[in-house]
Amino acid sequence: MQRFLSAVTIQFALGIATIVFSGAAVSQGESGSEQLRQFVRNSKTAEGDFVQQQLRAPKVSESQNKDFKVVRQTQGHFVFQRPGRFVWDTQKPYEQKLIANGNQLILWDKDLNQATFRPSGQALASTPAAILFGESSLDQHFDLIEGEERSGMKWVGLAPKSDPNAKKQNDLPYTKISIGMANGLPKALELIDGLGSVVLVTLDKIQINVNLPVNRFNFTPPAGAEVLRLN
């Protein structure tokens, strides 16, 4: 079985890619929702660093006064280009890349020497990535809910809108999606699933509308690597 990152990162990195890129200067006095709208509307490309943590609440046998415990942490670098292209490059504690090139999602695991290819369309459609990768506006896919201010950020909740033409409604694996905005940039993403598990990502050193080489999202497995192609 591929490591934790192969399943969770595909969902999570697609979620992160939804919110990672805008260029306009925004006043911190503006609401979190307006900051997020401007960020998504004006972004073209971006890159920066991330730290991703999986958290859990105290167990019944533990003190309920304890904070959420970090059970897994990864960190690395991301690159994005609208529409539909990104690299989610995990560098520690092991090396993996999740790459979207506009047509495919590619998971590369260096230690396993394995590359997994799958079509991106359906996977992207079922995640928060529609915010960024779609051509339409953010408000067509999500209701934005103003949240609290904490840790120096204005938090915005994202509630997926119903699509009467969809065969399934709300395929997202998360019951709560929140984005922390500060000075016009997304600084954190918080995802909570139906079991109460929390994924928290903090973003740093974000550079907006950077020039990227045309081959930045290409990936060719090295000679001898195992290649899996999924429908």
Contacts in CASP RR format, 6 or more apart in sequence:
PFRMAT RR
TARGET T0000
AUTHOR 0000-0000-0000
METHOD contacts of the structure
MODEL  1
MQRFLSAVTIQFALGIATIVFSGAAVSQGESGSEQLRQFVRNSKTAEGDF
VQQQLRAPKVSESQNKDFKVVRQTQGHFVFQRPGRFVWDTQKPYEQKLIA
NGNQLILWDKDLNQATFRPSGQALASTPAAILFGESSLDQHFDLIEGEER
SGMKWVGLAPKSDPNAKKQNDLPYTKISIGMANGLPKALELIDGLGSVVL
VTLDKIQINVNLPVNRFNFTPPAGAEVLRLN
2 107 0 8 1.000
2 109 0 8 1.000
2 112 0 8 1.000
2 114 0 8 1.000
2 116 0 8 1.000
3 94 0 8 1.000
3 96 0 8 1.000
3 109 0 8 1.000
4 54 0 8 1.000
4 72 0 8 1.000
5 74 0 8 1.000
5 90 0 8 1.000
5 94 0 8 1.000
5 96 0 8 1.000
5 98 0 8 1.000
5 109 0 8 1.000
6 96 0 8 1.000
6 107 0 8 1.000
6 109 0 8 1.000
6 116 0 8 1.000
8 54 0 8 1.000
8 199 0 8 1.000
9 88 0 8 1.000
9 90 0 8 1.000
9 96 0 8 1.000
9 98 0 8 1.000
9 107 0 8 1.000
10 98 0 8 1.000
10 105 0 8 1.000
10 107 0 8 1.000
10 123 0 8 1.000
11 127 0 8 1.000
11 173 0 8 1.000
12 52 0 8 1.000
12 191 0 8 1.000
12 199 0 8 1.000
12 201 0 8 1.000
13 78 0 8 1.000
13 86 0 8 1.000
13 88 0 8 1.000
13 98 0 8 1.000
14 100 0 8 1.000
14 123 0 8 1.000
14 124 0 8 1.000
14 127 0 8 1.000
14 128 0 8 1.000
14 129 0 8 1.000
15 127 0 8 1.000
15 128 0 8 1.000
15 129 0 8 1.000
15 177 0 8 1.000
15 189 0 8 1.000
15 191 0 8 1.000
16 50 0 8 1.000
16 78 0 8 1.000
16 88 0 8 1.000
16 189 0 8 1.000
16 201 0 8 1.000
16 203 0 8 1.000
17 78 0 8 1.000
17 80 0 8 1.000
17 84 0 8 1.000
17 86 0 8 1.000
17 88 0 8 1.000
17 100 0 8 1.000
17 129 0 8 1.000
17 132 0 8 1.000
17 133 0 8 1.000
18 40 0 8 1.000
18 127 0 8 1.000
18 128 0 8 1.000
18 129 0 8 1.000
18 130 0 8 1.000
18 131 0 8 1.000
18 132 0 8 1.000
18 133 0 8 1.000
19 36 0 8 1.000
19 39 0 8 1.000
19 40 0 8 1.000
19 128 0 8 1.000
19 131 0 8 1.000
19 132 0 8 1.000
19 179 0 8 1.000
19 186 0 8 1.000
19 189 0 8 1.000
20 43 0 8 1.000
20 46 0 8 1.000
20 78 0 8 1.000
20 80 0 8 1.000
20 86 0 8 1.000
20 132 0 8 1.000
20 186 0 8 1.000
20 203 0 8 1.000
20 206 0 8 1.000
21 39 0 8 1.000
21 40 0 8 1.000
21 43 0 8 1.000
21 44 0 8 1.000
21 45 0 8 1.000
21 46 0 8 1.000
21 80 0 8 1.000
21 82 0 8 1.000
21 132 0 8 1.000
21 208 0 8 1.000
21 209 0 8 1.000
22 38 0 8 1.000
22 39 0 8 1.000
22 40 0 8 1.000
22 41 0 8 1.000
22 42 0 8 1.000
22 43 0 8 1.000
22 46 0 8 1.000
22 184 0 8 1.000
22 185 0 8 1.000
22 208 0 8 1.000
23 39 0 8 1.000
23 42 0 8 1.000
23 43 0 8 1.000
23 44 0 8 1.000
23 208 0 8 1.000
23 209 0 8 1.000
24 38 0 8 1.000
24 39 0 8 1.000
24 41 0 8 1.000
24 42 0 8 1.000
24 184 0 8 1.000
25 184 0 8 1.000
26 34 0 8 1.000
26 35 0 8 1.000
26 38 0 8 1.000
26 39 0 8 1.000
26 183 0 8 1.000
26 184 0 8 1.000
28 154 0 8 1.000
28 182 0 8 1.000
28 183 0 8 1.000
28 184 0 8 1.000
30 38 0 8 1.000
30 184 0 8 1.000
31 146 0 8 1.000
31 154 0 8 1.000
32 146 0 8 1.000
32 154 0 8 1.000
32 155 0 8 1.000
32 156 0 8 1.000
32 180 0 8 1.000
32 181 0 8 1.000
33 144 0 8 1.000
33 145 0 8 1.000
33 146 0 8 1.000
33 156 0 8 1.000
35 154 0 8 1.000
35 181 0 8 1.000
35 184 0 8 1.000
36 138 0 8 1.000
36 144 0 8 1.000
36 156 0 8 1.000
36 179 0 8 1.000
36 181 0 8 1.000
36 186 0 8 1.000
37 138 0 8 1.000
37 139 0 8 1.000
37 144 0 8 1.000
38 184 0 8 1.000
39 181 0 8 1.000
39 184 0 8 1.000
39 185 0 8 1.000
39 186 0 8 1.000
40 131 0 8 1.000
40 132 0 8 1.000
40 138 0 8 1.000
41 137 0 8 1.000
41 138 0 8 1.000
43 80 0 8 1.000
43 82 0 8 1.000
43 132 0 8 1.000
43 208 0 8 1.000
43 209 0 8 1.000
44 81 0 8 1.000
44 82 0 8 1.000
44 209 0 8 1.000
45 79 0 8 1.000
45 80 0 8 1.000
45 81 0 8 1.000
45 82 0 8 1.000
45 208 0 8 1.000
45 209 0 8 1.000
45 210 0 8 1.000
45 211 0 8 1.000
45 212 0 8 1.000
46 78 0 8 1.000
46 79 0 8 1.000
46 80 0 8 1.000
46 206 0 8 1.000
46 207 0 8 1.000
46 208 0 8 1.000
46 209 0 8 1.000
46 210 0 8 1.000
47 77 0 8 1.000
47 78 0 8 1.000
47 79 0 8 1.000
47 80 0 8 1.000
47 206 0 8 1.000
47 207 0 8 1.000
47 210 0 8 1.000
47 212 0 8 1.000
48 77 0 8 1.000
48 78 0 8 1.000
48 79 0 8 1.000
48 203 0 8 1.000
48 204 0 8 1.000
48 205 0 8 1.000
48 206 0 8 1.000
48 207 0 8 1.000
49 75 0 8 1.000
49 76 0 8 1.000
49 77 0 8 1.000
49 78 0 8 1.000
49 203 0 8 1.000
49 204 0 8 1.000
49 205 0 8 1.000
50 75 0 8 1.000
50 76 0 8 1.000
50 77 0 8 1.000
50 78 0 8 1.000
50 88 0 8 1.000
50 201 0 8 1.000
50 202 0 8 1.000
50 203 0 8 1.000
50 204 0 8 1.000
51 73 0 8 1.000
51 74 0 8 1.000
51 75 0 8 1.000
51 76 0 8 1.000
51 201 0 8 1.000
51 202 0 8 1.000
51 204 0 8 1.000
52 73 0 8 1.000
52 74 0 8 1.000
52 75 0 8 1.000
52 90 0 8 1.000
52 199 0 8 1.000
52 200 0 8 1.000
52 201 0 8 1.000
53 70 0 8 1.000
53 72 0 8 1.000
53 73 0 8 1.000
53 199 0 8 1.000
53 200 0 8 1.000
53 201 0 8 1.000
54 70 0 8 1.000
54 71 0 8 1.000
54 72 0 8 1.000
54 73 0 8 1.000
54 197 0 8 1.000
54 198 0 8 1.000
54 199 0 8 1.000
55 68 0 8 1.000
55 69 0 8 1.000
55 70 0 8 1.000
55 71 0 8 1.000
55 197 0 8 1.000
55 198 0 8 1.000
55 199 0 8 1.000
55 200 0 8 1.000
56 68 0 8 1.000
56 69 0 8 1.000
56 71 0 8 1.000
56 197 0 8 1.000
56 198 0 8 1.000
57 68 0 8 1.000
57 69 0 8 1.000
57 196 0 8 1.000
57 198 0 8 1.000
58 64 0 8 1.000
58 65 0 8 1.000
58 66 0 8 1.000
58 68 0 8 1.000
58 69 0 8 1.000
68 198 0 8 1.000
73 93 0 8 1.000
74 90 0 8 1.000
74 92 0 8 1.000
74 93 0 8 1.000
75 90 0 8 1.000
75 91 0 8 1.000
75 92 0 8 1.000
76 89 0 8 1.000
76 90 0 8 1.000
76 91 0 8 1.000
76 92 0 8 1.000
77 87 0 8 1.000
77 89 0 8 1.000
77 91 0 8 1.000
78 86 0 8 1.000
78 87 0 8 1.000
78 88 0 8 1.000
78 89 0 8 1.000
78 203 0 8 1.000
79 86 0 8 1.000
79 87 0 8 1.000
79 89 0 8 1.000
79 212 0 8 1.000
79 216 0 8 1.000
79 217 0 8 1.000
80 86 0 8 1.000
80 87 0 8 1.000
80 132 0 8 1.000
81 212 0 8 1.000
81 216 0 8 1.000
81 217 0 8 1.000
82 132 0 8 1.000
82 133 0 8 1.000
83 102 0 8 1.000
83 132 0 8 1.000
83 133 0 8 1.000
83 134 0 8 1.000
83 135 0 8 1.000
84 100 0 8 1.000
84 102 0 8 1.000
84 120 0 8 1.000
84 124 0 8 1.000
84 129 0 8 1.000
84 132 0 8 1.000
84 133 0 8 1.000
84 134 0 8 1.000
85 100 0 8 1.000
85 101 0 8 1.000
85 102 0 8 1.000
85 216 0 8 1.000
85 217 0 8 1.000
86 98 0 8 1.000
86 99 0 8 1.000
86 100 0 8 1.000
86 217 0 8 1.000
87 97 0 8 1.000
87 98 0 8 1.000
87 99 0 8 1.000
87 100 0 8 1.000
87 216 0 8 1.000
87 217 0 8 1.000
88 97 0 8 1.000
88 98 0 8 1.000
88 99 0 8 1.000
89 97 0 8 1.000
90 96 0 8 1.000
90 97 0 8 1.000
90 98 0 8 1.000
94 110 0 8 1.000
94 111 0 8 1.000
95 109 0 8 1.000
95 110 0 8 1.000
95 111 0 8 1.000
96 107 0 8 1.000
96 108 0 8 1.000
96 109 0 8 1.000
96 110 0 8 1.000
97 106 0 8 1.000
97 107 0 8 1.000
97 108 0 8 1.000
97 219 0 8 1.000
98 105 0 8 1.000
98 106 0 8 1.000
98 107 0 8 1.000
98 108 0 8 1.000
99 105 0 8 1.000
99 106 0 8 1.000
99 107 0 8 1.000
99 108 0 8 1.000
99 217 0 8 1.000
99 219 0 8 1.000
100 106 0 8 1.000
100 120 0 8 1.000
100 124 0 8 1.000
100 217 0 8 1.000
101 120 0 8 1.000
101 217 0 8 1.000
101 218 0 8 1.000
101 219 0 8 1.000
102 120 0 8 1.000
102 217 0 8 1.000
103 119 0 8 1.000
103 120 0 8 1.000
104 117 0 8 1.000
104 118 0 8 1.000
104 119 0 8 1.000
104 120 0 8 1.000
105 117 0 8 1.000
105 118 0 8 1.000
105 119 0 8 1.000
105 120 0 8 1.000
105 123 0 8 1.000
106 115 0 8 1.000
106 116 0 8 1.000
106 117 0 8 1.000
106 219 0 8 1.000
107 115 0 8 1.000
107 116 0 8 1.000
108 114 0 8 1.000
108 115 0 8 1.000
108 219 0 8 1.000
108 221 0 8 1.000
109 115 0 8 1.000
112 226 0 8 1.000
113 222 0 8 1.000
113 224 0 8 1.000
113 225 0 8 1.000
113 226 0 8 1.000
114 225 0 8 1.000
114 226 0 8 1.000
114 227 0 8 1.000
114 228 0 8 1.000
115 219 0 8 1.000
115 221 0 8 1.000
115 225 0 8 1.000
115 226 0 8 1.000
115 227 0 8 1.000
115 228 0 8 1.000
116 227 0 8 1.000
116 228 0 8 1.000
116 229 0 8 1.000
116 230 0 8 1.000
117 227 0 8 1.000
117 228 0 8 1.000
117 229 0 8 1.000
117 230 0 8 1.000
118 229 0 8 1.000
118 230 0 8 1.000
118 231 0 8 1.000
119 231 0 8 1.000
124 130 0 8 1.000
124 133 0 8 1.000
126 171 0 8 1.000
126 172 0 8 1.000
127 172 0 8 1.000
128 142 0 8 1.000
128 158 0 8 1.000
128 160 0 8 1.000
128 172 0 8 1.000
128 177 0 8 1.000
130 141 0 8 1.000
131 138 0 8 1.000
131 141 0 8 1.000
131 142 0 8 1.000
131 158 0 8 1.000
138 144 0 8 1.000
140 161 0 8 1.000
141 160 0 8 1.000
141 161 0 8 1.000
142 158 0 8 1.000
142 159 0 8 1.000
142 160 0 8 1.000
142 161 0 8 1.000
143 158 0 8 1.000
143 159 0 8 1.000
143 161 0 8 1.000
144 156 0 8 1.000
144 157 0 8 1.000
144 158 0 8 1.000
145 156 0 8 1.000
145 157 0 8 1.000
145 158 0 8 1.000
145 159 0 8 1.000
146 154 0 8 1.000
146 156 0 8 1.000
146 157 0 8 1.000
147 154 0 8 1.000
147 155 0 8 1.000
147 156 0 8 1.000
147 157 0 8 1.000
147 178 0 8 1.000
148 155 0 8 1.000
149 155 0 8 1.000
151 188 0 8 1.000
152 182 0 8 1.000
153 180 0 8 1.000
153 181 0 8 1.000
153 182 0 8 1.000
153 187 0 8 1.000
153 188 0 8 1.000
154 180 0 8 1.000
154 181 0 8 1.000
154 182 0 8 1.000
155 178 0 8 1.000
155 179 0 8 1.000
155 180 0 8 1.000
155 181 0 8 1.000
155 190 0 8 1.000
156 178 0 8 1.000
156 179 0 8 1.000
156 180 0 8 1.000
156 181 0 8 1.000
157 176 0 8 1.000
157 177 0 8 1.000
157 178 0 8 1.000
157 179 0 8 1.000
158 177 0 8 1.000
158 178 0 8 1.000
158 179 0 8 1.000
159 177 0 8 1.000
160 170 0 8 1.000
160 172 0 8 1.000
162 169 0 8 1.000
162 170 0 8 1.000
163 169 0 8 1.000
173 193 0 8 1.000
174 191 0 8 1.000
174 192 0 8 1.000
174 193 0 8 1.000
174 194 0 8 1.000
175 192 0 8 1.000
175 193 0 8 1.000
175 194 0 8 1.000
175 196 0 8 1.000
176 190 0 8 1.000
176 191 0 8 1.000
176 192 0 8 1.000
177 189 0 8 1.000
177 190 0 8 1.000
177 191 0 8 1.000
178 189 0 8 1.000
178 190 0 8 1.000
178 191 0 8 1.000
179 186 0 8 1.000
179 188 0 8 1.000
179 189 0 8 1.000
179 190 0 8 1.000
180 186 0 8 1.000
180 187 0 8 1.000
180 188 0 8 1.000
180 189 0 8 1.000
180 190 0 8 1.000
181 187 0 8 1.000
185 203 0 8 1.000
185 206 0 8 1.000
185 208 0 8 1.000
186 203 0 8 1.000
186 206 0 8 1.000
187 202 0 8 1.000
187 203 0 8 1.000
188 200 0 8 1.000
188 201 0 8 1.000
188 202 0 8 1.000
188 203 0 8 1.000
189 199 0 8 1.000
189 200 0 8 1.000
189 201 0 8 1.000
189 203 0 8 1.000
190 198 0 8 1.000
190 199 0 8 1.000
190 200 0 8 1.000
190 201 0 8 1.000
191 198 0 8 1.000
191 199 0 8 1.000
191 200 0 8 1.000
192 198 0 8 1.000
192 199 0 8 1.000
221 227 0 8 1.000
END
